Each structure stands twice: as C-alpha cells, then as structure tokens.
Amino acid sequence: MIVTAGPWTARLVPGLSRMLTVANFALAWFMPADISAFLPARLPGFMRDFGDMHAFGAPSIDGFSVKVSPHLPTVANPARRPMTLPREQLRWLGTQAQRIFPGLDPEPVRWSVHPDSQSPDSRPIIDTIGEGRISIAAGMSGNGFKFAPVWGQALADLALTGASPWQDAEFTLAHHADPVG
Ligand SMILES: Cc1cc2nc3c(=O)[nH]c(=O)nc-3n(C[C@H](O)[C@H](O)[C@H](O)COP(=O)(O)OP(=O)(O)OC[C@H]3O[C@@H](n4cnc5c(N)ncnc54)[C@H](O)[C@@H]3O)c2cc1C
C-alpha cells in the first residue's frame, strides 16, 4: 500500500501526528500603482525572507495584479484548518506584501487558502512501515511539486523493492523521530 494523503496523512496513520502539522498556504494578489514593473518581462517568480516571514510570488499574468503570498502559521489539525481568512489576516498579508513591494496597494484583490503537510525541518517523510508493506510520502512542506519526479521515484522504489538510492537519510522516519541523532 502507498499512502500519499498529503495534509490528511496523519489521520490515516496516527503514529505520524507527532511528526506532521498542516501548513495553510494563502495565495494573495495585490494591485500595484504601476503594473509595468510587475509584468513577466520585468519580474521573475520570486521568494523573499524578512526575519521569520517567508513569501513567494509570481509576475502579473492578468495584467493588473501580482501574486505575493506570505506564509501563514501552521495549524495542528486539518479538520480545524480555516478555509477562509479573517480581515485581520488579510491585513497582515497586505502589510507583508508591502514590505516586499512598497508600491502595492495592501488590500488584496483576490485570495485563496490551501493546505500542505508540514514537517518540523521541512524534510519530507519518504519511508515504509508495517515491515515494508506500507510506503508513505508526506510532509512535503511546500516543496512537493518541484521534487515530485524524484520523490515519486523514491516512493515507487520503496514500494517495489524496499530500498531506493533517492531516499535520503533525512527522509526516513528515524530522522523525523530524532532529527539530530
Ligand atoms: C498554494 C500552494 C502553493 C505551492 N507552491 C509550490 C511550488 O511552487 N513549488 C513546489 O514545489 N511545491 C509547491 N506547493 C507544495 C506542493 O503542492 C505540495 O507539497 C504537494 O502537492 C504535496 O503533495 P502530496 O501528494 O503530499 O499531497 P496533496 O497534493 O495534498 O495530495 C493528497 C491527495 O490525497 C487525497 N486524499 C486525502 N485523504 C484521502 C483518502 N482517505 N483517500 C483517498 N485520497 C485521499 C487528497 O484529496 C489529495 O488529492 C504548494 C502548495 C500550495 C498549497
């Protein structure tokens, strides 16, 4: 069996609940005073860190707004994950977006909220339990898309042969149980 239930993994395999939380990613779009600096010819996709605030974004595709998405705090239980953003959080997103691009209007013109499973050190869990009969990939921590080909290969190898050259030591359950050991 292969378990890849993303943010819901710890509900299917409760033993993982002490290793995984749920990150709530908000996507937010803001209107700049001057859109020309935010078009694809001028602005690449980007990531920025300010102290403990991490944000990612992309150039304007619609020609009037730009995506700037500061990370929200993690939530403990996916069932209690907020599906909407209160005004206070929308204002926080706008304030953070303005730290990166002072020319933005801090009022988001569009936004949405999406979950991912999160491990404490952002390394995924790609390992087996049940004497090798159950393979698990979880804790993608906002990185599962770009690494999908190689992490998927690691998972397939584990399911078929019990081992994989792509399973880094940091992806094992032993690492997540004792990250410094
Ligand atoms: C807004 C946002 C932006 C992102 N941007 C990037 C990026 O730019 N680059 C990058 O590398 N990564 C990015 N990521 C992270 C990436 O999308 C995730 O890490 C990746 O999708 C996680 O894959 P997954 O298979 O673990 O979980 P998911 O993609 O969440 O898939 C889990 C699936 O399991 C299903 N499921 C749950 N429970 C059950 C069940 N009981 N039975 C059957 N099915 C079940 C769910 O419906 C879901 O389809 C982003 C994530 C978000 C939310």
The ligand as an SDF file (V2000), in Angstrom:
LIG
                    3D

 53 58  0  0  0  0  0  0  0  0999 V2000
   -0.7060   27.2730   -2.5170 C   0  0  0  0  0  0  0  0  0  0  0  0
    0.3980   26.2730   -2.6800 C   0  0  0  0  0  0  0  0  0  0  0  0
    1.4720   26.5810   -3.4990 C   0  0  0  0  0  0  0  0  0  0  0  0
    2.5030   25.6900   -3.6760 C   0  0  0  0  0  0  0  0  0  0  0  0
    3.5420   26.0130   -4.4980 N   0  0  0  0  0  0  0  0  0  0  0  0
    4.5320   25.1230   -4.6700 C   0  0  0  0  0  0  0  0  0  0  0  0
    5.6180   25.4230   -5.5250 C   0  0  0  0  0  0  0  0  0  0  0  0
    5.6890   26.4860   -6.1270 O   0  0  0  0  0  0  0  0  0  0  0  0
    6.6020   24.5110   -5.6700 N   0  0  0  0  0  0  0  0  0  0  0  0
    6.5690   23.3270   -5.0240 C   0  0  0  0  0  0  0  0  0  0  0  0
    7.4790   22.5190   -5.1740 O   0  0  0  0  0  0  0  0  0  0  0  0
    5.5370   22.9880   -4.2030 N   0  0  0  0  0  0  0  0  0  0  0  0
    4.5310   23.8740   -4.0130 C   0  0  0  0  0  0  0  0  0  0  0  0
    3.4970   23.5670   -3.1780 N   0  0  0  0  0  0  0  0  0  0  0  0
    3.5340   22.3110   -2.4250 C   0  0  0  0  0  0  0  0  0  0  0  0
    3.0020   21.1360   -3.1990 C   0  0  0  0  0  0  0  0  0  0  0  0
    1.8190   21.4820   -3.8850 O   0  0  0  0  0  0  0  0  0  0  0  0
    2.7310   20.0270   -2.1630 C   0  0  0  0  0  0  0  0  0  0  0  0
    3.9210   19.8070   -1.4190 O   0  0  0  0  0  0  0  0  0  0  0  0
    2.3190   18.7360   -2.8350 C   0  0  0  0  0  0  0  0  0  0  0  0
    1.1450   18.9220   -3.6050 O   0  0  0  0  0  0  0  0  0  0  0  0
    2.0360   17.7060   -1.7490 C   0  0  0  0  0  0  0  0  0  0  0  0
    1.7590   16.5120   -2.4130 O   0  0  0  0  0  0  0  0  0  0  0  0
    1.0560   15.3410   -1.6290 P   0  0  0  0  0  0  0  0  0  0  0  0
    0.8260   14.2590   -2.6290 O   0  0  0  0  0  0  0  0  0  0  0  0
    1.8120   15.0510   -0.3690 O   0  0  0  0  0  0  0  0  0  0  0  0
   -0.3670   15.9470   -1.1180 O   0  0  0  0  0  0  0  0  0  0  0  0
   -1.5650   16.5370   -1.9560 P   0  0  0  0  0  0  0  0  0  0  0  0
   -1.1260   17.1780   -3.2190 O   0  0  0  0  0  0  0  0  0  0  0  0
   -2.3610   17.3490   -0.9670 O   0  0  0  0  0  0  0  0  0  0  0  0
   -2.4020   15.2440   -2.3600 O   0  0  0  0  0  0  0  0  0  0  0  0
   -3.0340   14.4480   -1.3870 C   0  0  0  0  0  0  0  0  0  0  0  0
   -4.2580   13.8350   -2.0500 C   0  0  0  0  0  0  0  0  0  0  0  0
   -4.7730   12.8100   -1.2140 O   0  0  0  0  0  0  0  0  0  0  0  0
   -6.1770   12.8950   -1.2580 C   0  0  0  0  0  0  0  0  0  0  0  0
   -6.7040   12.2060   -0.0740 N   0  0  0  0  0  0  0  0  0  0  0  0
   -6.6990   12.6350    1.2210 C   0  0  0  0  0  0  0  0  0  0  0  0
   -7.2240   11.7240    2.0180 N   0  0  0  0  0  0  0  0  0  0  0  0
   -7.5660   10.6630    1.2360 C   0  0  0  0  0  0  0  0  0  0  0  0
   -8.1470    9.3910    1.4880 C   0  0  0  0  0  0  0  0  0  0  0  0
   -8.5090    8.9950    2.7140 N   0  0  0  0  0  0  0  0  0  0  0  0
   -8.3490    8.5710    0.4280 N   0  0  0  0  0  0  0  0  0  0  0  0
   -8.0020    8.9340   -0.8190 C   0  0  0  0  0  0  0  0  0  0  0  0
   -7.4340   10.1290   -1.1190 N   0  0  0  0  0  0  0  0  0  0  0  0
   -7.2180   10.9760   -0.0950 C   0  0  0  0  0  0  0  0  0  0  0  0
   -6.4750   14.3730   -1.3180 C   0  0  0  0  0  0  0  0  0  0  0  0
   -7.7540   14.6410   -1.8140 O   0  0  0  0  0  0  0  0  0  0  0  0
   -5.3760   14.8580   -2.2680 C   0  0  0  0  0  0  0  0  0  0  0  0
   -5.7850   14.8060   -3.6080 O   0  0  0  0  0  0  0  0  0  0  0  0
    2.4610   24.4530   -2.9900 C   0  0  0  0  0  0  0  0  0  0  0  0
    1.3750   24.1290   -2.1670 C   0  0  0  0  0  0  0  0  0  0  0  0
    0.3610   25.0350   -2.0010 C   0  0  0  0  0  0  0  0  0  0  0  0
   -0.7930   24.6670   -1.1140 C   0  0  0  0  0  0  0  0  0  0  0  0
  1  2  1  0
  2  3  1  0
  2 52  2  0
  3  4  2  0
  4  5  1  0
  4 50  1  0
  5  6  2  0
  6  7  1  0
  6 13  1  0
  7  8  2  0
  7  9  1  0
  9 10  1  0
 10 11  2  0
 10 12  1  0
 12 13  2  0
 13 14  1  0
 14 15  1  0
 14 50  1  0
 15 16  1  0
 16 17  1  0
 16 18  1  0
 18 19  1  0
 18 20  1  0
 20 21  1  0
 20 22  1  0
 22 23  1  0
 23 24  1  0
 24 25  2  0
 24 26  1  0
 24 27  1  0
 27 28  1  0
 28 29  2  0
 28 30  1  0
 28 31  1  0
 31 32  1  0
 32 33  1  0
 33 34  1  0
 33 48  1  0
 34 35  1  0
 35 36  1  0
 35 46  1  0
 36 37  1  0
 36 45  1  0
 37 38  2  0
 38 39  1  0
 39 40  1  0
 39 45  2  0
 40 41  1  0
 40 42  2  0
 42 43  1  0
 43 44  2  0
 44 45  1  0
 46 47  1  0
 46 48  1  0
 48 49  1  0
 50 51  2  0
 51 52  1  0
 52 53  1  0
M  END
$$$$
